[in-house]
Amino acid sequence: MKSEHEIIEEMQQVVEQMRLDDLEDNPDIAEEYFDCDCCGEHKCLAGSIEYEGYRLCNDCVLIAETGFALGKIKSVQELIDAVEDKNLEKLCEYLRQEQQREKN
């Protein structure tokens, strides 16, 4: 049985190869961007994948595929919910800091 570290390394290689394959198949994709449905960032289309109606950037594909391989998540929806919670926390913290600045 593979160790967690071996699984993570293998997923990194697989996901990077997907990105390289996309670039090889269509070099123009390097200039195509979209807003990732998971992290919300504006990312390159190369290496992105659509899961369950959500398009994930290559970085989020790595997190999703590693999560699946390690049995940490069962669906992309679980990952998106977890990231939304984290993004919401960041937004709340930012708003608190803005309120503090306005008071000072």
N, C-alpha and C positions, 0 to 999 in steps of 0.2 A: 504494500500500500504506500502511496506517495505521501510525503510529509506536506504540511500546509505550505511551507516555504517552496517546495518543488512545484506544487500546484500554482502558486502565485507566479513563479518564474515562467512556467509553461504558458499561463494565460497572458502574461506580458508579451511573450514572443508571438503568440497566435494573434493577438489584437494588433500588435505593431505590423505584422505581416499583412493583415487585412487592410490597414491604412496604406502600406506600400503597394499592394496589389491594386487598390483603387486608383492610386496615382499613376501606376504603370498603364492600367487599362484606359484611363482618361486623364491625361496631364492637366487639362483645363479645370479639373475638380479642385485643384489647389487654390483656385481663385473663387470658389463657390462656398458661401457661408450660410449658416442657419442658426436659429436660436434653439439650443438644446432644451428638450422638454424636461430634462432631469436637473441639470445644474443651472439652467437659465442663461448661460453665457453664449456669446456669439462665437461659434466655432466652425472650423473647416468641415466640409461635407465628407472629405476623405476619411474612410474608416468608420463612418457613422453607420448605425443600423436602426431599422424600425422594428420595435417590439410592441405588440399589443396596441398598435396605434400611436405609440410614442416614438419620436426620433431621438436617439441618444448619440452624443458626440463620442469620439474614439476614447476619450478619458473615462466617460461614464460607462461605455461598453465594457471597458476593462473592469470597472468596479462591479458591474452587473454579472459579467461572465465569471469573475472570481467568486462573487457571492453565491452564484449557482453551483459552481464546482465545489465550494467548501460547505454547501448546504446551509448557508447563513440566510439566504433569501429564496423564496419560491417563485416570485413574480417580479416583474419590473415595477408594478404598482407599489410593492413594498418598498423598493428602493426610492421611488419618487416621493412617497409619503415621508420617508425618513429624511430625505434631502429638503423637502418642503418645510418640515419642522425646524431643521437647522437654519434654513434661509430665513424663516420667520423669526427665529431667535436673533439672528444677525440684524434684521430690520428693526426689531424692538430695541435692541441695544443701541443702534444708530439713533433712533428717535429719542431715547433717553438721554444720550449724549448731546443731541441738538437742544433738547429742553434745558439741560444744565447750562449750555453755552448762552442760551437766551436769557437765563436768569442772572448770569454773571455780568 
